[in-house]
């Protein structure tokens, strides 16, 4: 299954929800929304700084991840960035691909 790193920051309203529910409550909410599209929460960490939390998710396909990302962002509770993750085996496969490329100006 494709794996994704999600980095998210709560809006003021979203942070109020975190304060009311706590980390355990928000983790349960993430697990619920992710499983609704056939995904799995691998891990979640709360942080402070540029982002409020990071999680690693597994989904059966990119469309399922996109559906979750759009729905959650539309709530206005957070801003997020989703980064597709590749295994070392996938990188090995990519290094074997024949790519036709010409640098600018060459």
N, CA, C and O atoms as a printed pandas DataFrame, in Angstrom:
     atom_number atom_name residue_name chain_id  residue_number  x_coord  y_coord  z_coord
0              1         N          UNK        A               1    0.850   -1.185    0.000
1              2        CA          UNK        A               1    0.000    0.000    0.000
2              3         C          UNK        A               1    0.888    1.238    0.000
3              4         O          UNK        A               1    1.918    1.259    0.675
4              5         N          UNK        A               2    0.507    2.262   -0.742
5              6        CA          UNK        A               2    1.265    3.514   -0.688
6              7         C          UNK        A               2    1.279    4.101    0.730
7              8         O          UNK        A               2    0.300    4.010    1.471
8              9         N          UNK        A               3    2.392    4.689    1.072
9             10        CA          UNK        A               3    2.590    5.265    2.407
10            11         C          UNK        A               3    2.796    6.764    2.251
11            12         O          UNK        A               3    3.415    7.219    1.289
12            13         N          UNK        A               4    2.272    7.530    3.207
13            14        CA          UNK        A               4    2.332    8.989    3.151
14            15         C          UNK        A               4    2.732    9.560    4.508
15            16         O          UNK        A               4    2.357    9.041    5.559
16            17         N          UNK        A               5    3.506   10.644    4.453
17            18        CA          UNK        A               5    3.788   11.449    5.632
18            19         C          UNK        A               5    2.888   12.673    5.543
19            20         O          UNK        A               5    2.912   13.397    4.548
20            21         N          UNK        A               6    2.100   12.901    6.577
21            22        CA          UNK        A               6    1.239   14.086    6.622
22            23         C          UNK        A               6    1.755   14.998    7.723
23            24         O          UNK        A               6    1.939   14.577    8.865
24            25         N          UNK        A               7    1.983   16.246    7.363
25            26        CA          UNK        A               7    2.410   17.294    8.293
26            27         C          UNK        A               7    1.251   18.274    8.367
27            28         O          UNK        A               7    0.789   18.766    7.338
28            29         N          UNK        A               8    0.776   18.565    9.576
29            30        CA          UNK        A               8   -0.405   19.424    9.686
30            31         C          UNK        A               8   -0.263   20.433   10.814
31            32         O          UNK        A               8    0.399   20.191   11.823
32            33         N          UNK        A               9   -0.912   21.573   10.604
33            34        CA          UNK        A               9   -0.974   22.633   11.610
34            35         C          UNK        A               9   -2.431   23.006   11.809
35            36         O          UNK        A               9   -3.163   23.238   10.848
36            37         N          UNK        A              10   -2.839   23.060   13.059
37            38        CA          UNK        A              10   -4.214   23.429   13.376
38            39         C          UNK        A              10   -4.444   24.920   13.169
39            40         O          UNK        A              10   -3.550   25.737   13.390
40            41         N          UNK        A              11   -5.652   25.261   12.743
41            42        CA          UNK        A              11   -6.098   26.651   12.785
42            43         C          UNK        A              11   -6.474   26.930   14.239
43            44         O          UNK        A              11   -6.411   26.029   15.074
44            45         N          UNK        A              12   -6.858   28.152   14.546
45            46        CA          UNK        A              12   -7.268   28.483   15.916
46            47         C          UNK        A              12   -8.437   27.599   16.352
47            48         O          UNK        A              12   -8.463   27.114   17.483
48            49         N          UNK        A              13   -9.402   27.391   15.456
49            50        CA          UNK        A              13  -10.553   26.540   15.800
50            51         C          UNK        A              13  -10.124   25.089   16.001
51            52         O          UNK        A              13  -10.596   24.419   16.920
52            53         N          UNK        A              14   -9.239   24.612   15.148
53            54        CA          UNK        A              14   -8.743   23.251   15.293
54            55         C          UNK        A              14   -7.989   23.056   16.597
55            56         O          UNK        A              14   -8.114   22.012   17.238
56            57         N          UNK        A              15   -7.204   24.057   16.996
57            58        CA          UNK        A              15   -6.464   23.970   18.253
58            59         C          UNK        A              15   -7.413   23.933   19.440
59            60         O          UNK        A              15   -7.143   23.256   20.432
60            61         N          UNK        A              16   -8.523   24.658   19.347
61            62        CA          UNK        A              16   -9.530   24.594   20.413
62            63         C          UNK        A              16  -10.066   23.173   20.544
63            64         O          UNK        A              16  -10.308   22.693   21.652
64            65         N          UNK        A              17  -10.249   22.501   19.408
65            66        CA          UNK        A              17  -10.699   21.112   19.433
66            67         C          UNK        A              17   -9.676   20.200   20.084
67            68         O          UNK        A              17  -10.041   19.320   20.863
68            69         N          UNK        A              18   -8.395   20.398   19.775
69            70        CA          UNK        A              18   -7.339   19.604   20.405
70            71         C          UNK        A              18   -7.331   19.830   21.906
71            72         O          UNK        A              18   -7.215   18.878   22.678
72            73         N          UNK        A              19   -7.452   21.075   22.322
73            74        CA          UNK        A              19   -7.469   21.373   23.755
74            75         C          UNK        A              19   -8.656   20.710   24.450
75            76         O          UNK        A              19   -8.541   20.279   25.597
76            77         N          UNK        A              20   -9.785   20.629   23.767
77            78        CA          UNK        A              20  -10.982   20.017   24.356
78            79         C          UNK        A              20  -10.896   18.491   24.388
79            80         O          UNK        A              20  -11.315   17.867   25.362
80            81         N          UNK        A              21  -10.348   17.882   23.318
81            82        CA          UNK        A              21  -10.339   16.421   23.188
82            83         C          UNK        A              21   -9.052   15.764   23.656
83            84         O          UNK        A              21   -9.051   14.589   24.024
84            85         N          UNK        A              22   -7.959   16.514   23.645
85            86        CA          UNK        A              22   -6.669   15.928   23.977
86            87         C          UNK        A              22   -6.099   15.143   22.807
87            88         O          UNK        A              22   -6.775   14.910   21.805
88            89         N          UNK        A              23   -4.862   14.746   22.952
89            90        CA          UNK        A              23   -4.177   14.008   21.898
90            91         C          UNK        A              23   -4.813   12.660   21.605
91            92         O          UNK        A              23   -4.910   12.259   20.445
92            93         N          UNK        A              24   -5.246   11.958   22.643
93            94        CA          UNK        A              24   -5.867   10.646   22.457
94            95         C          UNK        A              24   -7.152   10.752   21.651
95            96         O          UNK        A              24   -7.424    9.913   20.792
96            97         N          UNK        A              25   -7.939   11.781   21.928
97            98        CA          UNK        A              25   -9.178   11.992   21.186
98            99         C          UNK        A              25   -8.925   12.296   19.725
99           100         O          UNK        A              25   -9.635   11.794   18.854
100          101         N          UNK        A              26   -7.922   13.112   19.446
101          102        CA          UNK        A              26   -7.616   13.441   18.051
102          103         C          UNK        A              26   -7.012   12.245   17.320
103          104         O          UNK        A              26   -7.273   12.049   16.133
104          105         N          UNK        A              27   -6.202   11.439   18.022
105          106        CA          UNK        A              27   -5.663   10.225   17.398
106          107         C          UNK        A              27   -6.809    9.308   16.981
107          108         O          UNK        A              27   -6.794    8.763   15.877
108          109         N          UNK        A              28   -7.793    9.135   17.849
109          110        CA          UNK        A              28   -8.951    8.296   17.521
110          111         C          UNK        A              28   -9.695    8.850   16.308
111          112         O          UNK        A              28  -10.163    8.087   15.463
112          113         N          UNK        A              29   -9.805   10.175   16.221
113          114        CA          UNK        A              29  -10.481   10.798   15.080
114          115         C          UNK        A              29   -9.703   10.554   13.787
115          116         O          UNK        A              29  -10.301   10.301   12.742
116          117         N          UNK        A              30   -8.376   10.630   13.854
117          118        CA          UNK        A              30   -7.544   10.364   12.679
118          119         C          UNK        A              30   -7.710    8.905   12.257
119          120         O          UNK        A              30   -7.876    8.616   11.072
120          121         N          UNK        A              31   -7.666    7.986   13.224
121          122        CA          UNK        A              31   -7.845    6.566   12.903
122          123         C          UNK        A              31   -9.190    6.322   12.228
123          124         O          UNK        A              31   -9.281    5.535   11.286
124          125         N          UNK        A              32  -10.229    6.994   12.707
125          126        CA          UNK        A              32  -11.574    6.808   12.151
126          127         C          UNK        A              32  -11.650    7.294   10.711
127          128         O          UNK        A              32  -12.155    6.581    9.844
128          129         N          UNK        A              33  -11.155    8.501   10.447
129          130        CA          UNK        A              33  -11.255    9.039    9.086
130          131         C          UNK        A              33  -10.376    8.247    8.119
131          132         O          UNK        A              33  -10.771    8.012    6.977
132          133         N          UNK        A              34   -9.211    7.842    8.557
133          134        CA          UNK        A              34   -8.305    7.080    7.700
134          135         C          UNK        A              34   -8.910    5.710    7.366
135          136         O          UNK        A              34   -8.878    5.283    6.212
136          137         N          UNK        A              35   -9.452    5.032    8.363
137          138        CA          UNK        A              35  -10.035    3.706    8.114
138          139         C          UNK        A              35  -11.285    3.783    7.244
139          140         O          UNK        A              35  -11.640    2.805    6.587
140          141         N          UNK        A              36  -11.957    4.937    7.230
141          142        CA          UNK        A              36  -13.169    5.076    6.416
142          143         C          UNK        A              36  -12.883    4.947    4.919
143          144         O          UNK        A              36  -13.792    4.674    4.136
144          145         N          UNK        A              37  -11.624    5.144    4.521
145          146        CA          UNK        A              37  -11.239    4.979    3.112
146          147         C          UNK        A              37  -10.266    3.816    2.935
147          148         O          UNK        A              37   -9.521    3.768    1.957
148          149         N          UNK        A              38  -10.276    2.882    3.880
149          150        CA          UNK        A              38   -9.446    1.691    3.754
150          151         C          UNK        A              38   -7.999    1.873    4.143
151          152         O          UNK        A              38   -7.165    1.024    3.832
152          153         N          UNK        A              39   -7.680    2.979    4.826
153          154        CA          UNK        A              39   -6.305    3.248    5.219
154          155         C          UNK        A              39   -6.007    2.820    6.636
155          156         O          UNK        A              39   -6.882    2.337    7.354
156          157         N          UNK        A              40   -4.748    3.006    7.032
157          158        CA          UNK        A              40   -4.294    2.642    8.372
158          159         C          UNK        A              40   -3.335    3.716    8.874
159          160         O          UNK        A              40   -2.436    4.151    8.155
160          161         N          UNK        A              41   -3.543    4.132   10.116
161          162        CA          UNK        A              41   -2.617    5.054   10.777
162          163         C          UNK        A              41   -1.457    4.233   11.313
163          164         O          UNK        A              41   -1.647    3.379   12.178
164          165         N          UNK        A              42   -0.251    4.486   10.802
165          166        CA          UNK        A              42    0.925    3.772   11.295
166          167         C          UNK        A              42    1.440    4.415   12.578
167          168         O          UNK        A              42    1.742    3.722   13.550
168          169         N          UNK        A              43    1.538    5.743   12.575
169          170        CA          UNK        A              43    2.010    6.453   13.762
170          171         C          UNK        A              43    1.569    7.906   13.693
171          172         O          UNK        A              43    1.319    8.445   12.615
172          173         N          UNK        A              44    1.479    8.526   14.854
173          174        CA          UNK        A              44    1.173    9.955   14.932
174          175         C          UNK        A              44    2.013   10.549   16.053
175          176         O          UNK        A              44    2.144    9.961   17.127
176          177         N          UNK        A              45    2.571   11.705   15.793
177          178        CA          UNK        A              45    3.339   12.444   16.793
178          179         C          UNK        A              45    2.866   13.884   16.804
179          180         O          UNK        A              45    2.717   14.509   15.754
180          181         N          UNK        A              46    2.632   14.399   17.986
181          182        CA          UNK        A              46    2.332   15.816   18.129
182          183         C          UNK        A              46    3.650   16.545   18.340
183          184         O          UNK        A              46    4.596   15.988   18.896
184          185         N          UNK        A              47    3.707   17.796   17.891
185          186        CA          UNK        A              47    4.940   18.568   17.937
186          187         C          UNK        A              47    4.602   20.027   18.206
187          188         O          UNK        A              47    3.432   20.403   18.283
188          189         N          UNK        A              48    5.619   20.828   18.345
189          190        CA          UNK        A              48    5.423   22.275   18.397
190          191         C          UNK        A              48    6.460   22.892   17.486
191          192         O          UNK        A              48    7.554   22.353   17.316
192          193         N          UNK        A              49    6.118   24.004   16.913
193          194        CA          UNK        A              49    6.973   24.637   15.914
194          195         C          UNK        A              49    6.144   24.925   14.681
195          196         O          UNK        A              49    5.023   25.422   14.787
196          197         N          UNK        A              50    6.683   24.619   13.511
197          198        CA          UNK        A              50    5.968   24.885   12.263
198          199         C          UNK        A              50    4.728   24.019   12.099
199          200         O          UNK        A              50    3.742   24.465   11.512
200          201         N          UNK        A              51    4.758   22.805   12.601
201          202        CA          UNK        A              51    3.620   21.889   12.472
202          203         C          UNK        A              51    3.179   21.424   13.852
203          204         O          UNK        A              51    3.979   21.342   14.784
204          205         N          UNK        A              52    1.892   21.122   13.961
205          206        CA          UNK        A              52    1.343   20.647   15.232
206          207         C          UNK        A              52    1.368   19.132   15.351
207          208         O          UNK        A              52    1.460   18.596   16.455
208          209         N          UNK        A              53    1.287   18.436   14.219
209          210        CA          UNK        A              53    1.428   16.984   14.275
210          211         C          UNK        A              53    1.898   16.415   12.948
211          212         O          UNK        A              53    1.742   17.019   11.887
212          213         N          UNK        A              54    2.482   15.226   13.054
213          214        CA          UNK        A              54    2.953   14.457   11.909
214          215         C          UNK        A              54    2.372   13.059   12.032
215          216         O          UNK        A              54    2.315   12.501   13.128
216          217         N          UNK        A              55    1.945   12.494   10.919
217          218        CA          UNK        A              55    1.509   11.102   10.963
218          219         C          UNK        A              55    1.945   10.390    9.690
219          220         O          UNK        A              55    2.129   11.002    8.638
220          221         N          UNK        A              56    2.102    9.082    9.823
221          222        CA          UNK        A              56    2.414    8.228    8.687
222          223         C          UNK        A              56    1.192    7.358    8.455
223          224         O          UNK        A              56    0.707    6.687    9.366
224          225         N          UNK        A              57    0.698    7.380    7.214
225          226        CA          UNK        A              57   -0.529    6.681    6.848
226          227         C          UNK        A              57   -0.268    5.717    5.707
227          228         O          UNK        A              57    0.569    5.970    4.842
228          229         N          UNK        A              58   -0.999    4.602    5.716
229          230        CA          UNK        A              58   -1.012    3.660    4.597
230          231         C          UNK        A              58   -2.395    3.723    3.971
231          232         O          UNK        A              58   -3.401    3.698    4.680
232          233         N          UNK        A              59   -2.450    3.807    2.640
233          234        CA          UNK        A              59   -3.728    3.795    1.921
234          235         C          UNK        A              59   -3.639    2.815    0.767
235          236         O          UNK        A              59   -2.549    2.558    0.256
236          237         N          UNK        A              60   -4.774    2.265    0.349
237          238        CA          UNK        A              60   -4.743    1.319   -0.763
238          239         C          UNK        A              60   -4.365    1.973   -2.095
239          240         O          UNK        A              60   -3.892    1.297   -3.008
240          241         N          UNK        A              61   -4.575    3.292   -2.203
241          242        CA          UNK        A              61   -4.289    3.980   -3.465
242          243         C          UNK        A              61   -4.226    5.485   -3.229
243          244         O          UNK        A              61   -4.614    5.980   -2.171
244          245         N          UNK        A              62   -3.730    6.203   -4.237
245          246        CA          UNK        A              62   -3.582    7.657   -4.132
246          247         C          UNK        A              62   -4.930    8.368   -4.072
247          248         O          UNK        A              62   -5.055    9.411   -3.429
248          249         N          UNK        A              63   -5.930    7.813   -4.736
249          250        CA          UNK        A              63   -7.255    8.439   -4.757
250          251         C          UNK        A              63   -7.847    8.486   -3.350
251          252         O          UNK        A              63   -8.454    9.488   -2.970
252          253         N          UNK        A              64   -7.678    7.423   -2.580
253          254        CA          UNK        A              64   -8.187    7.399   -1.201
254          255         C          UNK        A              64   -7.501    8.455   -0.346
255          256         O          UNK        A              64   -8.154    9.139    0.443
256          257         N          UNK        A              65   -6.183    8.590   -0.501
257          258        CA          UNK        A              65   -5.453    9.617    0.253
258          259         C          UNK        A              65   -5.931   10.997   -0.145
259          260         O          UNK        A              65   -6.112   11.860    0.714
260          261         N          UNK        A              66   -6.139   11.221   -1.435
261          262        CA          UNK        A              66   -6.613   12.525   -1.908
262          263         C          UNK        A              66   -7.992   12.839   -1.351
263          264         O          UNK        A              66   -8.260   13.981   -0.976
264          265         N          UNK        A              67   -8.870   11.846   -1.292
265          266        CA          UNK        A              67  -10.220   12.059   -0.756
266          267         C          UNK        A              67  -10.167   12.498    0.699
267          268         O          UNK        A              67  -10.880   13.417    1.102
268          269         N          UNK        A              68   -9.327   11.844    1.485
269          270        CA          UNK        A              68   -9.173   12.212    2.900
270          271         C          UNK        A              68   -8.589   13.619    3.007
271          272         O          UNK        A              68   -9.102   14.441    3.765
272          273         N          UNK        A              69   -7.529   13.905    2.263
273          274        CA          UNK        A              69   -6.872   15.213    2.342
274          275         C          UNK        A              69   -7.840   16.340    2.004
275          276         O          UNK        A              69   -7.883   17.350    2.706
276          277         N          UNK        A              70   -8.614   16.175    0.937
277          278        CA          UNK        A              70   -9.554   17.231    0.544
278          279         C          UNK        A              70  -10.650   17.425    1.583
279          280         O          UNK        A              70  -11.011   18.557    1.905
280          281         N          UNK        A              71  -11.176   16.327    2.105
281          282        CA          UNK        A              71  -12.257   16.409    3.091
282          283         C          UNK        A              71  -11.784   17.080    4.375
283          284         O          UNK        A              71  -12.464   17.951    4.917
284          285         N          UNK        A              72  -10.617   16.670    4.855
285          286        CA          UNK        A              72  -10.102   17.230    6.108
286          287         C          UNK        A              72   -9.742   18.706    5.930
287          288         O          UNK        A              72  -10.051   19.523    6.797
288          289         N          UNK        A              73   -9.096   19.055    4.823
289          290        CA          UNK        A              73   -8.745   20.463    4.587
290          291         C          UNK        A              73   -9.984   21.335    4.451
291          292         O          UNK        A              73   -9.989   22.483    4.897
292          293         N          UNK        A              74  -11.032   20.798    3.839
293          294        CA          UNK        A              74  -12.267   21.566    3.657
294          295         C          UNK        A              74  -12.938   21.907    4.982
295          296         O          UNK        A              74  -13.753   22.827    5.042
296          297         N          UNK        A              75  -12.607   21.179    6.039
297          298        CA          UNK        A              75  -13.197   21.466    7.352
298          299         C          UNK        A              75  -12.722   22.804    7.899
299          300         O          UNK        A              75  -13.397   23.408    8.733
300          301         N          UNK        A              76  -11.560   23.273    7.436
301          302        CA          UNK        A              76  -11.002   24.521    7.934
302          303         C          UNK        A              76  -10.308   24.386    9.280
303          304         O          UNK        A              76   -9.851   25.383    9.839
304          305         N          UNK        A              77  -10.219   23.169    9.812
305          306        CA          UNK        A              77   -9.618   22.952   11.131
306          307         C          UNK        A              77   -8.099   22.883   11.089
307          308         O          UNK        A              77   -7.439   23.026   12.119
308          309         N          UNK        A              78   -7.544   22.665    9.904
309          310        CA          UNK        A              78   -6.090   22.553    9.817
310          311         C          UNK        A              78   -5.603   22.831    8.407
311          312         O          UNK        A              78   -6.374   22.849    7.448
312          313         N          UNK        A              79   -4.312   23.045    8.314
313          314        CA          UNK        A              79   -3.601   23.149    7.043
314          315         C          UNK        A              79   -2.656   21.955    7.020
315          316         O          UNK        A              79   -2.024   21.646    8.030
316          317         N          UNK        A              80   -2.555   21.287    5.885
317          318        CA          UNK        A              80   -1.709   20.096    5.854
318          319         C          UNK        A              80   -0.916   19.994    4.564
319          320         O          UNK        A              80   -1.239   20.612    3.550
320          321         N          UNK        A              81    0.134   19.190    4.642
321          322        CA          UNK        A              81    0.964   18.864    3.491
322          323         C          UNK        A              81    1.120   17.350    3.498
323          324         O          UNK        A              81    1.463   16.760    4.523
324          325         N          UNK        A              82    0.869   16.727    2.357
325          326        CA          UNK        A              82    0.973   15.275    2.231
326          327         C          UNK        A              82    2.158   14.939    1.341
327          328         O          UNK        A              82    2.284   15.454    0.230
328          329         N          UNK        A              83    3.019   14.075    1.841
329          330        CA          UNK        A              83    4.233   13.704    1.124
330          331         C          UNK        A              83    4.210   12.198    0.873
331          332         O          UNK        A              83    4.233   11.418    1.825
332          333         N          UNK        A              84    4.164   11.774   -0.399
333          334        CA          UNK        A              84    4.246   10.342   -0.685
334          335         C          UNK        A              84    5.627    9.815   -0.276
335          336         O          UNK        A              84    6.645   10.458   -0.531
336          337         N          UNK        A              85    5.650    8.656    0.350
337          338        CA          UNK        A              85    6.905    8.045    0.783
338          339         C          UNK        A              85    7.210    6.829   -0.087
339          340         O          UNK        A              85    6.305    6.100   -0.493
340          341         N          UNK        A              86    8.476    6.625   -0.361
341          342        CA          UNK        A              86    8.913    5.489   -1.175
342          343         C          UNK        A              86    9.829    4.589   -0.359
343          344         O          UNK        A              86   10.638    5.068    0.436
344          345         N          UNK        A              87    9.697    3.294   -0.561
345          346        CA          UNK        A              87   10.588    2.343    0.100
346          347         C          UNK        A              87   11.936    2.342   -0.619
347          348         O          UNK        A              87   12.056    2.868   -1.725
348          349         N          UNK        A              88   12.941    1.754    0.010
349          350        CA          UNK        A              88   14.245    1.654   -0.649
350          351         C          UNK        A              88   14.141    0.783   -1.899
351          352         O          UNK        A              88   14.849    1.016   -2.879
352          353         N          UNK        A              89   13.263   -0.214   -1.869
353          354        CA          UNK        A              89   13.069   -1.069   -3.040
354          355         C          UNK        A              89   12.448   -0.286   -4.201
355          356         O          UNK        A              89   12.809   -0.500   -5.358
356          357         N          UNK        A              90   11.526    0.606   -3.896
357          358        CA          UNK        A              90   10.932    1.442   -4.940
358          359         C          UNK        A              90   11.973    2.385   -5.543
359          360         O          UNK        A              90   11.967    2.626   -6.750
360          361         N          UNK        A              91   12.857    2.912   -4.714
361          362        CA          UNK        A              91   13.939    3.762   -5.222
362          363         C          UNK        A              91   14.878    2.935   -6.101
363          364         O          UNK        A              91   15.324    3.403   -7.149
364          365         N          UNK        A              92   15.179    1.701   -5.672
365          366        CA          UNK        A              92   16.007    0.825   -6.506
366          367         C          UNK        A              92   15.364    0.628   -7.874
367          368         O          UNK        A              92   16.049    0.673   -8.896
368          369         N          UNK        A              93   14.051    0.411   -7.895
369          370        CA          UNK        A              93   13.320    0.244   -9.154
370          371         C          UNK        A              93   13.401    1.522   -9.999
371          372         O          UNK        A              93   13.582    1.458  -11.215
372          373         N          UNK        A              94   13.267    2.671   -9.351
373          374        CA          UNK        A              94   13.323    3.952  -10.063
374          375         C          UNK        A              94   14.696    4.187  -10.688
375          376         O          UNK        A              94   14.796    4.758  -11.774
376          377         N          UNK        A              95   15.753    3.748  -10.007
377          378        CA          UNK        A              95   17.101    3.961  -10.549
378          379         C          UNK        A              95   17.344    3.153  -11.815
379          380         O          UNK        A              95   18.253    3.459  -12.586
380          381         N          UNK        A              96   16.535    2.124  -12.031
381          382        CA          UNK        A              96   16.696    1.270  -13.207
382          383         C          UNK        A              96   15.869    1.747  -14.402
383          384         O          UNK        A              96   15.995    1.199  -15.497
384          385         N          UNK        A              97   15.026    2.760  -14.202
385          386        CA          UNK        A              97   14.195    3.290  -15.289
386          387         C          UNK        A              97   15.064    4.090  -16.252
387          388         O          UNK        A              97   15.960    4.824  -15.836
388          389         N          UNK        A              98   14.790    3.939  -17.530
389          390        CA          UNK        A              98   15.473    4.727  -18.549
390          391         C          UNK        A              98   14.719    6.045  -18.709
391          392         O          UNK        A              98   13.531    6.054  -19.034
392          393         N          UNK        A              99   15.413    7.151  -18.480
393          394        CA          UNK        A              99   14.791    8.476  -18.520
394          395         C          UNK        A              99   15.471    9.317  -19.594
395          396         O          UNK        A              99   16.697    9.431  -19.619
396          397         N          UNK        A             100   14.675    9.903  -20.476
397          398        CA          UNK        A             100   15.198   10.804  -21.498
398          399         C          UNK        A             100   15.039   12.232  -20.979
399          400         O          UNK        A             100   13.921   12.714  -20.796
400          401         N          UNK        A             101   16.174   12.906  -20.742
401          402        CA          UNK        A             101   16.141   14.252  -20.158
402          403         C          UNK        A             101   17.233   15.103  -20.779
403          404         O          UNK        A             101   18.358   14.643  -20.978
404          405         N          UNK        A             102   16.888   16.358  -21.087
405          406        CA          UNK        A             102   17.852   17.329  -21.575
406          407         C          UNK        A             102   17.789   18.528  -20.641
407          408         O          UNK        A             102   16.736   19.156  -20.527
408          409         N          UNK        A             103   18.898   18.867  -19.961
409          410        CA          UNK        A             103   18.895   20.031  -19.081
410          411         C          UNK        A             103   18.624   21.310  -19.869
411          412         O          UNK        A             103   18.931   21.370  -21.060
412          413         N          UNK        A             104   18.060   22.326  -19.237
413          414        CA          UNK        A             104   17.826   23.600  -19.917
414          415         C          UNK        A             104   19.134   24.150  -20.486
415          416         O          UNK        A             104   20.165   24.152  -19.813
416          417         N          UNK        A             105   19.078   24.606  -21.712
417          418        CA          UNK        A             105   20.245   25.212  -22.341
418          419         C          UNK        A             105   21.240   24.231  -22.931
419          420         O          UNK        A             105   22.228   24.648  -23.535
420          421         N          UNK        A             106   21.003   22.947  -22.773
421          422        CA          UNK        A             106   21.966   21.951  -23.287
422          423         C          UNK        A             106   21.666   21.585  -24.723
423          424         O          UNK        A             106   22.371   20.766  -25.312
